Structure formats: C-alpha cells, structure tokens
Amino acid sequence: MEDELINTMDNKKFREHAHQLVDWMADYFEEVENYPVKPDIQPGDILKQLPDEAPAQGESFEDMFDDFKNSIMPGMTHWESPYFMGYFPANKSYPSVLAEMLTATLGAQCMSWLTSPAATELEEQVMEWLRKAIGLPELFTGVIQSTASTSTLCALLMAREQITEFEVNETGFPKDEMFKVYCSSETHSSIEKDVKIAGFGRQHIRKIPVDHEYAMDPKALEEAIREDLKKGFKPAAVVATIGTTGSTAIDPLKEIGQICSKYEIFLHVDAAYAGTALLLPELRWMNEGIEHADSFVFNPHKWMFTNFDCSAFYVQDEALLVRTFEIMPEYLKTPEDERVKNYRDWGIPLGRRFRALKLWFVMRSFGIEGLQEKIRQHLQFAQHLKQKMEQHDHFEVMAPVPLNTICFRFHPGYIDDQKKLNELNEKLLEQIQKSGKLFLTHTKLDGKYTIRIVLGNTNLKKHHVDKAWKLIQKMGHDLIP
Ligand SMILES: *Cc1c(COP(=O)(O)O)cnc(C)c1O
C-alpha cells in the first residue's frame, strides 16, 4: 500500500532498467570516439534546461533516462574518447566498470574491519599486489585514498606530526616555530593546496628551481634547506615528483632522498600519473632512491584503467600514519581492533567506498603482462609522434619525452618572436578544442605557451594518433596566411 503511494522503483523494474542501461553502456563504449570530445555549448546552457525545483511526485525511469540522453549527454566532455588527449587521462576499462556496479550494489562502508571484513582484507592484499607490481620495496604498506591531493595531504600531516612530536594534533602549532615545505617550481598545484590545509602556510613553501629538463635541482634544494636552518626555520617536508603534470619531468629522487636523510626531513613522492609506468621494469630507474621516501602516491585512476577514484598511498611508517589520524570514540570500538586494520585511521574520512574491488578486477582481468603491454604501446606511440614532430619544420618539441606526454608548439621557421608564438599556439589550441575532434590542453614552460598531447587512453590505437597528428598539422597551417 505504502509502496504504491510513494511510487518507488521495485526490483522487477530495477532489473529491467539495469539491463537497458548495460546495453546503453556497451553502445556508448563502442561509439564514444564518434562523439565531439568537448561539447559546443556555453556556460548556463545545461542549467537552463533543468527545473528550479525537485519534483513533488516521483517520476518514471523512462523520463529520467530520456532527460539524461537529451539534456545531460550533450553537455558532457568525453574523457573516455580516444581523442581525449588533454590533462592526464582518467581511464576506465570494462572490468573496472563492472566492479563499480558491484561496489554500488553492495553499498558497503569500509571504515573498519568489522564493517566490511572482505573489503578490508582485499584492500590489504591488492595493495600488496600493486606494490610488488611496481617494484616498490617491502618497506612500504599501502592504503587506497580518494585522490593524490588527499594522499599528499595525509603525507604532509604525517610530516607535521612527526616534526612536532604530535604537538599540533594535541595543542595546535607551537607559537615560536615556523616550518618549511620544499617542492620544485613544476610541482602540481595540489601541494600548495595541501600546505595551506595542513596549516604550514603557503608562504612557507619553497619552490626549488628546475634544470633544463624541468626536474628539481638538488643542489638548490640543499642550499635552500641550509639557508632556512640558519634562519631558524624547521624544514618539515620535501615533495619530489615523478612525472610532473606540465611535462612529466622526473625529479632526481636519489639525490633528493640523500639530502632528506642527511637533514632528517620527511620525503613524500608524488607519482600520481607516472606511477603506472613503474609497472615496466625498464622504467624503474625513475624510482631509484625510493627507500629514502617516507611516503609515495600514485593514481591507478589516471593511467591504470581503474575508474576514478583510486589513489594508492604507500607509507614506510604505518604507526606514524595511524597515530596521526587515529580516533577511538566508544561507538567505533570493536572486539577485533587489536588484530585487524581499521582503514578509517589511515586517512581523513570515516566512511570509505569499497574501491579495492575494481583494482582487483583490473589486475586480474588484464594480468600484469597485459597492463605492461598497454603501457608500452602508449610509450611507443609517444616516441613515434615525437619523432614526427621533430622532423617537421613547423613543429618544435619543448621538453624531453620520458613517458607518453609530448609538449610541443607550432613554430613556423620565419616567426621567432616569443609573444607571437605564444599567441599563435593559444589560437591553435582554441581551434583544436572548438573542432570537437580532438581535446588537448596546455602549459607554460619557461614562459613559452606549450601544447600537451597525452597518449594514454585505454582504447587508444595507432590510427587515432595518426588522425590527431594530421589534424594538428592542418589546423596549424590553416592559421598562417
Ligand atoms: C593529477 C595529479 C595530481 C592530483 O591528482 P588528484 O588525484 O586529482 O588529486 C597530483 N600530482 C600530480 C603529479 C598529478 O599529475
């Protein structure tokens, strides 16, 4: 009786609609490369189609799904398209999507062992699988966080509690001490955000200069540390990046690690994107010196075919991590506390999604060799395209290409004015975005406007890369008189 009144979807209807959606999903995956990568719309175009108020009476699934197709889909940017080559990818794959369906269905909260024993133990084991797969030493223990921003915040909070001997947790920052956090001038913006949140104050970030390959200069790091020590500041943490967001530059971890060990400074390694490439033994040199690091983060939700969100956070000192976050109100105590991992104490939120499942499905479905093969293919595509750009009179490669991101600009030989080149490339990117055929993004390297192309989508094939390159050349040449 009540059910009829409130008009909820019943199990029979759910089953029917779910089947319908799966068909839609499979069609989408098949057709997404034919969609405009970025919609041709203006701000507010979607908003004005949406009613001001939520409906008083329940509506049918058919109506909702129609509106999804007609009002929402035309406003989506298609990260799943192989022609999405901007930022870094947010990859997904069939096994990952299927796991997300199960995670949503179970709706479990994975905050403690008791609230979901299998989720806790699966997380423990897949983080071990992943650790071994990327060649991270046994010194490290992993936990899944939502994002690299969150993982790095956890690292900075650990550093803060370590250097103040847990004083900030108890009584707040000491009045007469100032702490410093070091990173390179090419570091991701999340570090600055995390420094603000952790309470160090963004004025206390020291951005260390980079070398001609955009990697941190370790000599300049040591000088900065000595200078700060002399002035009475306390160096609290260094963040090194493996694969910067601008150009995938690789900070020299070994030298940085030795400096951190020498001055006893907490070292966090941000490999948010490039961590996936550590699946390849031939690229493990990037992580040389990792034993000096206190923590390490990489996002399987970027390049490793696992749906957002899934950030793998590894620490050496599990006790420090737990002591930084642990809380034990009466209502959360369980009989097993002494014997199990309660992941609520390994990070910021209490409630946690069952994210280990999709990682488990991805690793089992691809196999380590399957993952390696895909990554190697992406790297080959990038080397191939880089060569073509280098051989082309009107294109210039702007940074080394250690992975699958190429920084380039259009540079017809007769233009040498930097400002003109900046304007030309800004215009070129604008034209590319507008076409809907390809999605790229930009950065600035040494003040030069630089276009980035990232060849890392799950379904990327060589013909997509060839088509993208043709388009870039044509649009470039259309811009010159
Ligand atoms: C993408 C990225 C981040 C931020 O990742 P989120 O998971 O979105 O917070 C941090 N650092 C680097 C190097 C990145 O590429």
The ligand as an ORCA input file, in Angstrom:
! r2SCAN-3c Opt
* xyz 0 1
  C      46.913     14.642    -11.297
  C      47.999     14.940    -10.380
  C      47.764     15.271     -9.046
  C      46.369     15.417     -8.488
  O      45.651     14.237     -8.553
  P      44.210     14.092     -7.895
  O      44.074     12.617     -7.689
  O      43.240     14.632     -8.881
  O      44.193     14.858     -6.629
  C      48.853     15.483     -8.219
  N      50.104     15.393     -8.679
  C      50.378     15.078     -9.960
  C      51.801     14.972    -10.410
  C      49.332     14.850    -10.857
  O      49.604     14.548    -12.130
*
